[in-house]
Amino acid sequence: MKFLIPRPRFAPLPHEFDGEHHWEINKAGYSLSEVTSALLDDRTVRLAKTFRVHEHAYHRFFVFDK
């Protein structure tokens, strides 16, 4: 059985642009709920699910429906 345990942070880290990542979920100003609402801003799609995989736990995947 595999499971992911998030490491709690008391304050989000500030994001510093490194030339590749314009934003990262859970950095200051980019919570998961804020990113999800921005992705759904045009309301033409519905978020079916969001998940992470054990092999790449740092990545989050979004599945959308029309």
Backbone bond lengths (Angstrom), bond angles and torsions (degrees), N, CA, C in turn:
res aa  C-N    CA-C-N  psi(-1)  N-CA   C-N-CA  omega(-1)  CA-C   N-CA-C  phi
1 M - - - 1.438 - - 1.524 108.61 -
2 K 1.320 116.05 133.09 1.459 121.34 178.06 1.523 108.95 -117.48
3 F 1.325 116.08 144.77 1.457 121.01 174.02 1.515 108.75 -153.15
4 L 1.319 115.36 158.80 1.457 122.06 -178.93 1.521 109.42 -109.92
5 I 1.307 116.18 132.90 1.457 121.24 176.37 1.523 107.33 -114.09
6 P 1.337 117.34 112.11 1.466 118.92 179.50 1.522 111.25 -67.96
7 R 1.304 115.55 142.82 1.456 120.52 175.72 1.527 108.57 -85.98
8 P 1.323 117.52 119.88 1.471 118.81 -178.38 1.528 111.80 -71.06
9 R 1.308 115.19 144.34 1.459 121.80 174.64 1.507 107.32 -124.64
10 F 1.314 116.01 137.40 1.455 119.67 -178.64 1.518 111.93 -79.51
11 A 1.324 116.75 -26.69 1.463 121.33 176.69 1.524 107.59 -142.32
12 P 1.340 117.69 134.34 1.459 119.15 179.64 1.526 111.52 -64.50
13 L 1.307 115.26 143.69 1.456 120.23 177.99 1.518 110.50 -73.34
14 P 1.317 118.81 144.17 1.471 119.69 174.91 1.522 109.50 -70.77
15 H 1.318 116.07 147.54 1.462 119.95 -179.85 1.525 109.82 -93.69
16 E 1.310 115.48 130.60 1.466 121.35 175.01 1.519 107.86 -114.20
17 F 1.325 116.70 120.42 1.464 121.74 -178.38 1.522 109.27 -65.66
18 D 1.334 116.27 125.17 1.462 121.54 -177.66 1.525 112.63 -106.83
19 G 1.322 117.75 11.49 1.456 121.20 -178.75 1.516 112.66 93.66
20 E 1.331 117.65 -11.49 1.466 121.40 -179.65 1.524 112.46 -121.81
21 H 1.295 117.81 -50.35 1.461 121.43 -176.32 1.521 110.04 -97.35
22 H 1.327 115.27 117.31 1.459 119.73 179.25 1.521 111.20 -81.53
23 W 1.334 117.33 -26.06 1.458 122.50 176.39 1.520 108.27 -157.54
24 E 1.321 116.23 160.52 1.458 122.32 176.20 1.515 108.51 -141.06
25 I 1.319 116.34 135.27 1.452 121.74 179.98 1.525 109.30 -62.06
26 N 1.313 114.68 137.46 1.467 125.97 179.57 1.516 114.18 75.37
27 K 1.315 118.42 9.78 1.461 120.21 167.33 1.528 106.09 -87.96
28 A 1.306 117.87 167.18 1.466 121.92 -176.71 1.531 110.26 -55.79
29 G 1.331 116.23 124.47 1.457 121.99 178.40 1.508 114.78 87.29
30 Y 1.336 118.45 0.01 1.463 121.97 -176.95 1.522 111.31 -134.86
31 S 1.320 117.25 60.74 1.458 120.70 177.44 1.528 109.11 -71.52
32 L 1.314 116.36 162.63 1.465 120.13 -179.91 1.523 110.96 -59.64
33 S 1.315 117.76 -40.40 1.468 120.06 -179.86 1.528 111.69 -66.74
34 E 1.335 118.01 -37.05 1.470 120.73 178.16 1.529 110.98 -68.02
35 V 1.311 117.40 -41.13 1.474 120.77 178.63 1.525 110.13 -66.66
36 T 1.327 117.21 -43.43 1.461 120.87 179.20 1.521 111.29 -61.62
37 S 1.326 117.57 -44.48 1.468 119.65 179.55 1.527 111.47 -66.36
38 A 1.320 118.44 -33.83 1.467 120.64 176.85 1.526 111.06 -68.13
39 L 1.320 117.34 -37.28 1.471 120.67 178.48 1.525 111.45 -68.56
40 L 1.323 116.92 -28.71 1.462 121.74 -178.32 1.518 112.44 -98.56
41 D 1.310 117.66 14.89 1.467 122.40 -173.89 1.517 113.38 -61.57
42 D 1.340 118.79 -36.03 1.469 119.79 -176.67 1.525 112.65 -83.06
43 R 1.329 118.36 -10.48 1.465 125.46 174.55 1.525 113.75 60.24
44 T 1.309 119.78 20.94 1.468 121.56 175.60 1.523 111.27 -92.50
45 V 1.311 116.72 -9.14 1.465 121.27 178.46 1.524 109.34 -129.55
46 R 1.329 115.46 162.50 1.458 121.98 177.51 1.517 107.90 -122.55
47 L 1.306 116.91 136.83 1.458 121.20 177.93 1.515 108.38 -77.35
48 A 1.340 117.06 114.06 1.458 121.59 179.48 1.523 110.64 -79.41
49 K 1.337 116.63 -46.56 1.463 120.04 176.84 1.516 110.16 -165.00
50 T 1.305 115.11 162.76 1.449 122.92 174.16 1.521 106.80 -134.85
51 F 1.337 116.60 140.92 1.458 119.41 -175.87 1.519 110.92 -157.90
52 R 1.323 115.15 166.67 1.459 122.77 172.91 1.517 107.80 -122.33
53 V 1.322 117.99 155.39 1.463 121.84 177.08 1.523 108.92 -113.57
54 H 1.310 116.05 153.30 1.468 120.73 -175.43 1.526 112.64 -64.82
55 E 1.319 116.91 -34.14 1.462 120.07 -177.88 1.525 112.78 -67.63
56 H 1.329 116.27 -29.62 1.472 122.12 -179.78 1.525 108.26 -136.39
57 A 1.315 116.69 66.07 1.465 121.10 -173.88 1.526 112.71 -63.77
58 Y 1.327 117.77 -18.42 1.456 120.75 -180.00 1.531 111.55 -76.91
59 H 1.334 117.23 -17.43 1.467 121.62 -179.12 1.519 110.23 -95.76
60 R 1.323 116.39 145.57 1.462 121.95 174.60 1.519 107.51 -119.21
61 F 1.319 115.73 136.65 1.457 122.15 -178.98 1.521 109.76 -110.08
62 F 1.333 115.81 143.44 1.463 122.98 178.94 1.523 108.17 -120.74
63 V 1.331 116.52 132.94 1.467 122.22 176.69 1.515 106.86 -116.02
64 F 1.345 116.31 125.74 1.463 121.93 -177.00 1.519 111.08 -114.51
65 D 1.338 117.06 151.63 1.456 125.51 171.41 1.514 107.87 -118.41
66 K 1.315 115.26 154.82 1.475 119.29 173.72 1.485 110.78 -88.29
